[in-house]
Amino acid sequence: MATYYISTTGTNSAGRNGSVGQEWLTLSYAVTRVTTVGDIIYVNTGTYTEPNQVNVPAGVSIQGAGDTSILILTHQGTNLFDFAMMLASTDNATHIASISYLQIHGNSLAARNGIFIYGRSGVSVHHCTIHDFQFSGVYFDSFTSAYCYNNSFHDNNIYNCSTRAALTTGGGYGCGLLQIAHQSGITIYNNTFNQTQRADGQNGNCIYGVNGHHENMKIYGNTFTKPENETLDWNFCIELFYLEGGIEIYNNEFIGGGQHIDSGRSGTIGSYLYCLWVHNNIFRKVNQHTTFPTQINIGVDIELAHSKCIVEKNIFKNLGIGVELDLRTNNSTMDDIKIRNNLFINCGFQDSGWDMVILISGEPGFTGITFSNIYFQNNVIASNSSAVGKPSMGIHIESVGTVNGLYIQNNVFRDIFNG
C-alpha cells in the first residue's frame, strides 16, 4: 500500500511519481496513475477544479485534510446516471476503499451528480462535506439486480444536492441527497442531511431508495431537515421501496418534511426477524398545522403489502398524522404490524377529514384488502389542549377492506376533540 499526493502547486506529468515533492495537480489525472488495490491518493489542503470525470480504480481510496481539501467537480454529465466521480465495476465484488475527509461540491449546481458507487461492495464515504449538485449527491447501486454488500455512508454533511425536477426531466425518476438501490448490509449513520435550499416544490428526498431491494440496512444517528411544507410536490425525508428484511431506522431526528419515512410497494422479512423496525427517533415539525396542508404530513407511512413491522419508542410532535398504514392494491395484505410505546404530541389537524393521529386505510376502488394482527399498545396521544388544531380522532380505521385481529390496548388519549 502506497500514498500518492496532489497539490495546488503540482504538475500533471509522466515524469512525476506523485510522491512528496513530486505531487500531481488534479485528481482526475492521479486516478490514471494510481491503480493498485490499497493505494491512497491524498488531496492536500487547497482548492482543485476538476473539469473531467474522475474514474476511481477499484480498491483505491481518496483522502483529504478535511473541509480545507476542496474538490470542485465540474463534469456536467448528460443524464441522471452520469456522475462527476465514478467508482464503477461490473462484479459487485468487495473492493475495500473510501472517499473521506474532503469537501466536494458541484460548482453551484453546474454539475448534475456527485459520486456514483456502482457494482462495488465494501466502499465507505465518510467525513465529507458534499453540496450543490443539481440532481444527486451520492448514489450506491449494484451491477445488475444482485446485491452489493457492506457499503457505508457516515459522518458526512450533505446539502443542496437533490431536486424533484428530475421527476419530469428524467422521465419519472426522482433524486436524493443519498440514493441507494440493491444494497445488503449498508450502514448510514451520524450524517447531517439538509435539503431546504431549492424553490417550493423542487426539494428532493434526503434518502431516495425507490429503486428498491434493500436488506439488513441500518440508518441511525442522523439529522434530516426538509422544508416545513412543499406545496407543489411530495416532501420526503426517507423513501424506500421493496424492503426485503432487516431494515432498522433508529436514533434519528427528522425536522420538517411532509413524510418522514415512507416504506412503499412491498415489505417482507426475508431471512430476518422483521421487515422494518423504526425506534427511538424524533419526528417533528417546527410548527403544528391547524389546517390540512397541500401535501399530507406523516411521520411513518407504511404502504402496500408489508409484514412484521415495528414502530416503537418514538416521539412524534406537531405532525398531521403520526403513523399511517395504507393498502391500495387489489388482494393485498398487511400483517403483524406493531405500533407501541410511542409518544404523539400535538399531532393531527381538524380540517378536511384528515383529523386523526393514527390512520389505518384501505383506499376505495380496490378489493381483497386485508389488515391482520395490527397492534396499537402502550402509546400516549396528547394533543393541544385548545380546540384549535385538536384532532377529532386518535385512531381512524377507514371502512374499506377487512380487519382481522386489531388490538388497541393500554393507550392514553388526552384532549381529543370528540372525547
C-alpha positions as CSV (number, residue, x, y, z in Angstrom):
1,M,0.0,0.0,0.0
2,A,1.4,3.4,-1.0
3,T,0.2,7.0,-0.7
4,Y,0.4,9.5,-3.5
5,Y,-0.4,13.2,-3.5
6,I,-2.0,16.0,-5.4
7,S,-1.2,19.6,-4.6
8,T,-2.2,23.0,-6.0
9,T,1.4,23.5,-6.9
10,G,1.7,20.1,-8.5
11,T,2.1,19.2,-12.2
12,N,0.3,16.5,-14.3
13,S,3.4,15.0,-15.8
14,A,4.5,11.5,-16.7
15,G,7.9,12.5,-15.2
16,R,6.4,12.8,-11.7
17,N,5.7,9.9,-9.5
18,G,3.1,11.5,-7.1
19,S,5.4,11.4,-4.0
20,V,6.0,14.3,-1.6
21,G,7.7,16.9,-3.7
22,Q,6.5,15.3,-7.0
23,E,2.8,15.9,-6.5
24,W,0.3,15.9,-9.4
25,L,-2.1,18.7,-9.9
26,T,-5.5,17.1,-10.3
27,L,-7.4,14.1,-9.0
28,S,-8.7,13.2,-12.5
29,Y,-5.0,12.8,-13.6
30,A,-3.9,11.0,-10.4
31,V,-6.5,8.2,-10.8
32,T,-5.0,7.3,-14.1
33,R,-1.6,6.7,-12.4
34,V,-2.7,5.1,-9.2
35,T,-4.4,1.8,-9.8
36,T,-3.1,-0.7,-7.2
37,V,-5.6,-2.0,-4.7
38,G,-4.9,-0.5,-1.3
39,D,-3.3,2.7,-2.5
40,I,-4.3,6.1,-1.3
41,I,-4.5,9.4,-3.2
42,Y,-4.1,12.2,-0.7
43,V,-5.6,15.6,-1.5
44,N,-3.5,18.3,0.1
45,T,-5.2,21.4,1.5
46,G,-6.3,23.7,-1.3
47,T,-9.0,24.1,-4.0
48,Y,-8.9,21.9,-7.0
49,T,-11.2,22.4,-10.0
50,E,-11.8,19.1,-11.8
51,P,-13.1,19.6,-15.3
52,N,-13.1,15.9,-16.3
53,Q,-14.9,12.9,-14.9
54,V,-12.9,11.3,-12.1
55,N,-12.9,7.5,-12.6
56,V,-11.5,5.9,-9.4
57,P,-9.9,2.4,-9.9
58,A,-11.2,-0.4,-7.7
59,G,-9.6,-0.6,-4.3
60,V,-8.1,2.9,-4.5
61,S,-9.0,5.4,-1.7
62,I,-9.2,9.2,-1.9
63,Q,-8.4,11.1,1.3
64,G,-8.1,14.8,2.2
65,A,-7.3,17.0,5.2
66,G,-11.0,17.8,5.8
67,D,-13.0,20.8,4.6
68,T,-9.8,22.6,3.5
69,S,-9.3,19.9,0.8
70,I,-11.8,21.2,-1.7
71,L,-12.8,19.4,-4.9
72,I,-14.9,21.4,-7.3
73,L,-16.3,18.8,-9.7
74,T,-17.4,20.5,-12.9
75,H,-18.3,17.4,-15.1
76,Q,-21.9,18.2,-16.0
77,G,-23.0,14.8,-17.2
78,T,-25.6,14.1,-19.8
79,N,-28.1,12.0,-17.8
80,L,-29.1,11.1,-14.2
81,F,-26.6,8.2,-14.1
82,D,-23.6,10.3,-15.4
83,F,-21.7,11.4,-12.2
84,A,-18.7,13.6,-11.8
85,M,-16.9,10.9,-9.7
86,M,-17.3,7.3,-10.7
87,L,-16.4,4.2,-8.6
88,A,-17.7,1.7,-11.1
89,S,-17.2,-2.1,-11.5
90,T,-19.2,-4.9,-13.1
91,D,-18.8,-7.6,-10.5
92,N,-20.4,-6.3,-7.2
93,A,-17.3,-7.7,-5.5
94,T,-15.7,-6.3,-2.4
95,H,-13.2,-3.6,-3.3
96,I,-12.4,-2.1,0.1
97,A,-11.9,1.7,-0.4
98,S,-13.1,5.0,0.9
99,I,-13.7,8.6,0.0
100,S,-13.0,10.7,3.1
101,Y,-12.1,14.0,4.7
102,L,-13.0,16.1,1.7
103,Q,-15.2,19.0,0.7
104,I,-16.8,18.1,-2.6
105,H,-19.2,20.4,-4.5
106,G,-20.8,20.6,-7.8
107,N,-19.8,24.1,-8.9
108,S,-23.0,25.9,-7.8
109,L,-25.3,23.2,-9.4
110,A,-23.5,23.2,-12.7
111,A,-22.6,19.5,-12.2
112,R,-25.6,17.2,-12.2
113,N,-24.4,14.5,-9.9
114,G,-21.6,13.9,-7.4
115,I,-20.3,10.4,-6.6
116,F,-21.6,7.1,-8.0
117,I,-20.5,3.8,-6.3
118,Y,-21.7,1.2,-8.8
119,G,-21.1,-2.5,-8.7
120,R,-18.7,-2.3,-5.7
121,S,-19.0,-3.7,-2.2
122,G,-17.1,-2.6,0.9
123,V,-16.9,1.1,-0.1
124,S,-17.2,3.9,2.5
125,V,-17.9,7.6,2.0
126,H,-17.2,9.4,5.3
127,H,-16.3,12.6,7.0
128,C,-17.0,14.6,3.8
129,T,-19.0,17.8,3.2
130,I,-20.9,17.3,-0.1
131,H,-23.0,20.1,-1.5
132,D,-24.5,21.9,-4.5
133,F,-25.0,19.2,-7.1
134,Q,-28.1,19.7,-9.3
135,F,-29.8,16.3,-9.1
136,S,-28.0,13.9,-6.7
137,G,-25.1,13.9,-4.2
138,V,-24.1,10.2,-3.7
139,Y,-25.5,7.0,-5.2
140,F,-24.9,3.4,-4.2
141,D,-26.1,0.8,-6.6
142,S,-25.2,-2.7,-7.8
143,F,-24.4,-4.0,-11.3
144,T,-27.5,-5.9,-12.4
145,S,-30.1,-6.7,-9.8
146,A,-27.9,-8.6,-7.4
147,Y,-26.9,-7.1,-4.0
148,C,-23.8,-5.1,-3.2
149,Y,-22.7,-5.7,0.4
150,N,-21.5,-3.7,3.4
151,N,-21.1,-0.3,1.9
152,S,-21.4,2.7,4.3
153,F,-22.1,6.4,4.4
154,H,-21.3,8.1,7.7
155,D,-20.2,11.3,9.4
156,N,-21.0,13.4,6.4
157,N,-22.6,16.8,6.0
158,I,-24.6,16.8,2.7
159,Y,-26.9,19.5,1.5
160,N,-28.5,21.1,-1.6
161,C,-27.9,18.1,-3.9
162,S,-31.5,16.9,-4.5
163,T,-34.3,18.1,-6.7
164,R,-37.8,16.9,-7.6
165,A,-37.4,18.4,-11.1
166,A,-35.8,15.1,-12.2
167,L,-39.2,13.5,-11.9
168,T,-40.1,15.3,-15.2
169,T,-36.7,15.9,-16.8
170,G,-35.5,12.4,-16.1
171,G,-38.6,10.5,-17.3
172,G,-40.2,9.9,-14.0
173,Y,-37.1,9.4,-12.0
174,G,-36.6,11.0,-8.6
175,C,-33.5,12.1,-6.8
176,G,-31.9,12.3,-3.3
177,L,-29.0,13.7,-1.4
178,L,-28.2,10.0,-1.0
179,Q,-29.6,7.4,-3.3
180,I,-29.5,3.6,-2.6
181,A,-30.5,0.5,-4.5
182,H,-29.8,-3.2,-4.3
183,Q,-27.9,-2.9,-1.0
184,S,-27.3,-5.5,1.7
185,G,-25.7,-4.5,5.0
186,I,-25.3,-0.8,4.1
187,T,-24.9,1.5,7.2
188,I,-25.9,5.1,7.1
189,Y,-25.1,6.9,10.3
190,N,-24.0,10.2,12.0
191,N,-24.8,12.3,8.9
192,T,-26.5,15.7,8.6
193,F,-28.9,15.8,5.7
194,N,-30.4,19.1,4.7
195,Q,-32.5,19.8,1.6
196,T,-34.2,23.1,2.1
197,Q,-32.4,25.3,-0.4
198,R,-34.5,25.0,-3.5
199,A,-37.7,26.7,-4.6
200,D,-41.0,25.4,-3.4
201,G,-41.7,22.0,-4.9
202,Q,-38.1,21.5,-6.0
203,N,-36.5,20.0,-2.9
204,G,-35.9,16.3,-3.5
205,N,-35.5,13.5,-0.9
206,C,-32.8,13.2,1.7
207,I,-32.6,9.4,1.1
208,Y,-34.1,8.1,-2.1
209,G,-34.5,4.3,-2.2
210,V,-37.3,3.9,-4.7
211,N,-35.4,1.6,-7.0
212,G,-35.5,-0.7,-4.0
213,H,-34.4,-4.1,-2.9
214,H,-32.8,-3.4,0.4
215,E,-32.0,-5.8,3.2
216,N,-30.1,-5.6,6.5
217,M,-29.9,-1.8,6.4
218,K,-29.1,0.4,9.4
219,I,-29.9,4.1,9.4
220,Y,-29.1,5.7,12.7
221,G,-27.8,8.8,14.4
222,N,-28.7,11.2,11.5
223,T,-30.4,14.5,11.4
224,F,-32.8,15.1,8.4
225,T,-34.1,18.5,7.6
226,K,-36.7,19.3,4.9
227,P,-39.0,22.3,4.3
228,E,-42.0,22.5,6.6
229,N,-44.3,22.1,3.6
230,E,-43.6,21.6,-0.1
231,T,-46.9,22.9,-1.5
232,L,-46.2,21.8,-5.1
233,D,-44.9,18.3,-4.6
234,W,-44.2,15.5,-2.2
235,N,-41.7,16.2,0.6
236,F,-39.9,13.0,1.7
237,C,-37.0,12.6,4.1
238,I,-36.6,8.8,3.5
239,E,-38.4,7.0,0.8
240,L,-37.7,3.2,0.5
241,F,-39.4,0.7,-1.8
242,Y,-39.2,-3.1,-1.9
243,L,-37.9,-3.9,1.6
244,E,-36.5,-7.5,2.0
245,G,-35.9,-7.7,5.7
246,G,-33.8,-6.4,8.5
247,I,-34.3,-2.7,7.9
248,E,-33.6,-0.8,11.2
249,I,-34.1,3.0,11.5
250,Y,-33.3,4.4,14.9
251,N,-31.9,7.3,17.0
252,N,-32.5,9.9,14.2
253,E,-34.1,13.3,14.3
254,F,-36.5,14.3,11.4
255,I,-37.3,18.0,11.1
256,G,-40.0,19.5,8.8
257,G,-40.9,17.2,5.9
258,G,-44.2,16.0,4.5
259,Q,-43.4,12.3,5.0
260,H,-40.5,11.5,7.2
261,I,-40.3,7.8,6.5
262,D,-42.2,6.2,3.6
263,S,-42.0,2.4,3.1
264,G,-43.6,1.6,-0.1
265,R,-44.5,-1.1,-2.7
266,S,-43.8,-4.1,-0.5
267,G,-42.0,-5.3,2.6
268,T,-41.1,-8.8,3.5
269,I,-38.9,-10.3,6.3
270,G,-36.6,-12.4,4.1
271,S,-34.2,-14.3,6.4
272,Y,-34.6,-11.7,9.2
273,L,-36.9,-11.4,12.3
274,Y,-38.6,-8.3,11.0
275,C,-39.1,-6.3,7.8
276,L,-38.9,-2.8,9.3
277,W,-38.0,-1.7,12.8
278,V,-38.4,2.1,13.5
279,H,-37.5,3.0,17.0
280,N,-36.2,5.8,19.3
281,N,-36.5,8.5,16.7
282,I,-37.8,12.1,17.0
283,F,-40.2,13.2,14.2
284,R,-41.2,16.8,14.4
285,K,-42.3,19.9,12.6
286,V,-41.3,23.2,14.0
287,N,-45.0,24.4,14.0
288,Q,-48.2,22.4,14.1
289,H,-50.6,22.6,11.2
290,T,-54.1,23.6,12.3
291,T,-55.5,23.0,8.8
292,F,-54.8,20.4,6.2
293,P,-51.6,21.3,4.2
294,T,-51.2,20.9,0.4
295,Q,-49.4,17.6,1.0
296,I,-50.1,15.1,3.8
297,N,-47.7,15.3,6.7
298,I,-46.9,11.9,8.1
299,G,-44.2,10.6,10.5
300,V,-44.2,6.9,9.4
301,D,-46.2,5.7,6.3
302,I,-46.2,2.0,5.6
303,E,-48.0,1.5,2.3
304,L,-48.9,-1.6,0.3
305,A,-48.2,-5.2,1.3
306,H,-45.9,-5.4,4.4
307,S,-45.4,-7.9,7.2
308,K,-43.7,-7.8,10.6
309,C,-43.1,-4.1,11.0
310,I,-42.4,-2.5,14.4
311,V,-42.8,1.3,15.2
312,E,-41.8,1.8,18.9
313,K,-40.4,4.3,21.4
314,N,-40.5,7.2,19.1
315,I,-41.6,10.8,19.7
316,F,-44.0,12.4,17.1
317,K,-44.6,16.1,17.6
318,N,-46.7,18.6,15.6
319,L,-47.3,16.2,12.7
320,G,-50.5,15.9,10.8
321,I,-50.6,12.1,11.1
322,G,-48.2,10.2,13.3
323,V,-48.5,6.7,11.6
324,E,-50.4,5.6,8.5
325,L,-51.0,2.0,7.4
326,D,-52.2,2.2,3.8
327,L,-53.3,-0.5,1.3
328,R,-54.3,0.4,-2.2
329,T,-53.8,-2.6,-4.5
330,N,-56.2,-5.5,-5.1
331,N,-55.8,-8.6,-3.0
332,S,-53.1,-7.1,-0.7
333,T,-52.5,-7.8,2.9
334,M,-50.7,-6.0,5.8
335,D,-49.9,-8.4,8.6
336,D,-48.3,-8.3,12.1
337,I,-47.7,-4.5,12.5
338,K,-46.8,-3.3,16.0
339,I,-47.2,0.3,17.0
340,R,-46.2,0.5,20.7
341,N,-44.7,2.7,23.4
342,N,-44.7,5.9,21.3
343,L,-45.5,9.5,22.4
344,F,-47.6,11.6,20.0
345,I,-47.6,15.3,20.9
346,N,-49.9,17.8,19.2
347,C,-50.5,15.6,16.1
348,G,-53.5,15.8,13.8
349,F,-55.4,18.8,12.4
350,Q,-59.1,19.5,12.5
351,D,-59.7,20.1,8.8
352,S,-60.6,18.3,5.5
353,G,-61.3,15.0,7.1
354,W,-57.7,14.3,8.0
355,D,-58.2,14.8,11.7
356,M,-56.6,11.8,13.2
357,V,-53.3,10.8,14.8
358,I,-53.2,7.1,13.6
359,L,-54.8,6.2,10.2
360,I,-55.5,2.6,9.0
361,S,-56.6,3.0,5.4
362,G,-57.8,0.7,2.7
363,E,-58.4,3.0,-0.2
364,P,-61.6,3.0,-2.2
365,G,-61.8,1.2,-5.6
366,F,-59.7,-1.8,-4.6
367,T,-60.9,-5.3,-3.5
368,G,-59.4,-8.0,-1.4
369,I,-57.7,-5.6,1.1
370,T,-56.9,-7.2,4.4
371,F,-55.3,-5.9,7.6
372,S,-54.5,-8.6,10.1
373,N,-52.8,-8.7,13.5
374,I,-52.5,-4.9,14.0
375,Y,-51.3,-3.9,17.5
376,F,-51.6,-0.5,19.0
377,Q,-50.3,-0.8,22.5
378,N,-49.0,1.4,25.3
379,N,-48.9,4.7,23.3
380,V,-49.7,8.2,24.6
381,I,-51.6,10.6,22.4
382,A,-51.5,14.1,23.9
383,S,-53.0,16.8,21.7
384,N,-53.2,20.5,22.0
385,S,-55.5,21.4,24.9
386,S,-57.1,24.2,22.9
387,A,-59.9,23.5,20.3
388,V,-57.8,24.9,17.5
389,G,-55.7,22.2,15.9
390,K,-57.1,19.4,18.1
391,P,-57.8,16.2,16.2
392,S,-61.3,14.7,16.4
393,M,-60.0,11.1,16.4
394,G,-57.0,9.4,17.9
395,I,-57.2,6.3,15.7
396,H,-59.2,6.2,12.5
397,I,-59.9,3.0,10.6
398,E,-61.5,3.6,7.2
399,S,-64.3,1.2,6.4
400,V,-62.6,-0.3,3.3
401,G,-61.4,-3.9,3.3
402,T,-61.2,-6.4,6.1
403,V,-59.5,-6.1,9.5
404,N,-58.8,-9.3,11.3
405,G,-57.1,-9.1,14.7
406,L,-57.0,-5.5,15.9
407,Y,-55.5,-4.9,19.3
408,I,-55.8,-1.5,20.9
409,Q,-54.6,-1.9,24.4
410,N,-53.2,0.2,27.3
411,N,-53.0,3.5,25.5
412,V,-53.6,7.0,26.9
413,F,-55.7,9.5,24.8
414,R,-55.8,13.1,26.0
415,D,-57.5,16.2,24.6
416,I,-59.0,14.5,21.5
417,F,-61.7,16.9,20.1
418,N,-64.6,14.5,20.3
419,G,-63.6,13.0,23.7
